[in-house]
Amino acid sequence: MTAAGVTVVDHPVAQHKLTLLRRAATPPSLFRRTLRELGALLAYEALRDLPVAAVRIETPVAEMDASEIAQGTLAVVSILRAGNGLADGVSDLLPDAPVGHIGLRRDEATLKPERYYLNLPRGIGRARVLLVDPMLATGGSAADAIDQLRAAGVREIRFVCVLAAPEGLAHMAERHPDVPVVTAAIDSRLNEVGYIVPGLGDAGDRLYGTV
């Protein structure tokens, strides 16, 4: 932990994949695959204390008591569109977890989020939610998405991102201090147009080749 409620995943494999994402020369196909892989690694850390239930199973050799994640325990929510790259990685890890989507676009003049879409799994209020978006820049989109999840009855939320800026972390600490943040790195600052520095550029554009 680097600060209250913030976990930086500094595992060598995670940091190697982050370097691939940062490189301007990385093509969309590799960027897409790497973001998906890093999403699984970050989710693994974010779900370290996910509750499990005891079950009795039979192995090829004997019966035993084992553990499993109960249906409905976890849901994934992606902030469109770039969040889908991370959500795919979480789905690789836990394919039975339902996935919801929150559409937010940034007003380039005000840097404030604008809502345009909401589709959440039925019964999401009973689940722990992993909210995913590659970048925590100003923190406006993440905080607004959490507001929408709270309105839907969600009590337990973890926010997972690839990069965070100090400004975004401060905004999250002010708006939603009870929501843990799991990230691969905390960069130095935001530039004049709200991009993380040194960052990796626009994750959505790089993910879908629309640069």
ROMAR-189329 format. One line per 3 residues: for each residue x, y, z of C-alpha. Coordinates in steps of 0.25 Angstrom, whole numbers, plus 2048, in hexadecimal, padded with zeros to 3 digits. Layout:
X/Y/Z | ...
This chain:
800/800/800 | 805/80E/7FC | 7FA/816/803
7ED/813/80A | 7E5/80B/801 | 7EE/80B/7F5
7F6/7FE/7F1 | 801/7FF/7E6 | 803/7F1/7E0
812/7F1/7DE | 814/7E3/7DA | 81E/7E1/7CF
815/7DB/7C5 | 80B/7E6/7C7 | 816/7F1/7C5
81B/7EA/7B9 | 80D/7EB/7B3 | 80B/7F9/7B7
818/7FD/7AF | 812/7F6/7A3 | 805/7FF/7A4
80D/80B/7A6 | 816/80A/79A | 810/812/78E
815/808/784 | 80C/7FD/78A | 802/7F9/77F
7F3/7F8/783 | 7F3/7E9/782 | 7FE/7E8/78D
7F8/7F3/795 | 7EB/7EC/795 | 7F1/7DF/799
7FA/7E5/7A4 | 7EF/7EE/7AA | 7E6/7E1/7AB
7F2/7D9/7B2 | 7F5/7E5/7BB | 7E6/7E6/7BF
7E6/7D7/7C4 | 7F3/7DA/7CC | 7ED/7E7/7D3
7E0/7DF/7D5 | 7E7/7D4/7DC | 7ED/7DE/7E6
7E0/7E6/7E8 | 7D8/7D9/7EB | 7E3/7D4/7F5
7D8/7D4/800 | 7CC/7CF/7F8 | 7C4/7C6/801
7C2/7B8/7FE | 7B9/7AD/802 | 7BD/79F/807
7B8/793/7FE | 7BA/784/7FE | 7C0/77F/7F1
7C6/772/7EC | 7D3/772/7E5 | 7D8/766/7DD
7DE/760/7EA | 7D5/764/7F6 | 7CA/76D/7FB
7CF/77B/802 | 7CA/788/807 | 7CE/793/7FD
7CA/7A2/7FA | 7C3/7A9/7EF | 7BE/7B6/7EB
7AE/7B6/7ED | 7A6/7BB/7E1 | 7A2/7CA/7E2
7AE/7CD/7EB | 7B5/7D6/7E1 | 7B1/7DF/7D5
7BA/7E6/7CC | 7B6/7F4/7C6 | 7BD/7FB/7BB
7BE/80A/7B9 | 7BD/80B/7AA | 7C4/80A/7A1
7D2/807/7A5 | 7CD/7FF/7B2 | 7C9/7F4/7A9
7D8/7F0/7A7 | 7DA/7EE/7B6 | 7CC/7E8/7B7
7D0/7DD/7AD | 7DC/7D9/7B6 | 7D3/7D8/7C2
7C9/7CF/7BA | 7D5/7C6/7B6 | 7D8/7C4/7C5
7C9/7C3/7CA | 7C0/7C0/7BE | 7B4/7BE/7C6
7B4/7CC/7CB | 7A9/7D5/7C4 | 7AE/7E2/7BD
7A7/7EF/7BD | 7AB/7FC/7B6 | 7AA/80B/7B9
7AC/814/7AE | 7B3/821/7B1 | 7BA/82B/7A7
7C3/837/7AB | 7BF/845/7A8 | 7CC/84A/7A2
7C9/858/7A6 | 7C6/856/7B4 | 7CC/848/7B6
7BF/844/7BD | 7B9/836/7BB | 7AC/835/7B3
7A3/829/7B4 | 79D/822/7A8 | 79B/813/7AC
798/80A/7B7 | 796/7FB/7B7 | 798/7F4/7C4
796/7E5/7C8 | 789/7E1/7CF | 78B/7E0/7DE
798/7E8/7DD | 796/7EE/7EB | 799/7E1/7F2
7A6/7DF/7EB | 7B4/7E4/7ED | 7B7/7ED/7E1
7C4/7EF/7D9 | 7C3/7FC/7D2 | 7CE/7FC/7C7
7D4/808/7BF | 7E2/808/7BA | 7E4/817/7BE
7E1/81E/7CB | 7E5/82C/7C6 | 7DC/837/7CC
7D4/82D/7D3 | 7C7/833/7CE | 7C2/827/7C6
7C6/81D/7D1 | 7BE/825/7DC | 7B2/827/7D3
7B2/818/7D0 | 7B2/815/7DF | 7A7/81E/7E1
79F/816/7D7 | 7A2/809/7DE | 79F/80E/7EB
791/813/7E6 | 78F/804/7E1 | 791/7FF/7EF
7A0/7FA/7EE | 7A7/7FB/7FB | 7B5/7F5/7F8
7BD/7FB/7ED | 7CC/7F9/7E9 | 7D1/802/7DE
7DC/7FC/7D5 | 7E4/804/7CB | 7F1/803/7C4
7F6/811/7C7 | 7F2/81C/7D1 | 7F6/82A/7D3
7F7/831/7E0 | 7EC/83A/7DC | 7E2/82F/7DA
7E6/828/7E7 | 7E4/834/7EF | 7D6/836/7E8
7D2/828/7EB | 7D7/829/7FA | 7CE/835/7FB
7C2/830/7F4 | 7C3/821/7F7 | 7CD/81E/802
7C7/810/805 | 7CA/80B/7F7 | 7D8/804/7F6
7E0/807/7E9 | 7E9/7FD/7E3 | 7F3/801/7D8
800/7FE/7D1 | 806/80B/7D3 | 804/81A/7D8
809/823/7CE | 80E/831/7D1 | 803/83B/7CD
7F9/83F/7C3 | 7FC/848/7B7 | 7F4/854/7B3
7EA/84C/7AB | 7E8/842/7B6 | 7F1/836/7B1
7F9/82E/7BB | 808/831/7B9 | 810/829/7B5
804/820/7B4 | 801/818/7A7 | 7F8/821/79F
7EA/81F/79C | 7E7/811/7A1 | 7DA/80F/799
7E0/814/78C | 7EC/80B/78D | 7E4/800/791
7DB/801/785 | 7E5/807/77B | 7DE/814/779
7EA/81D/77C
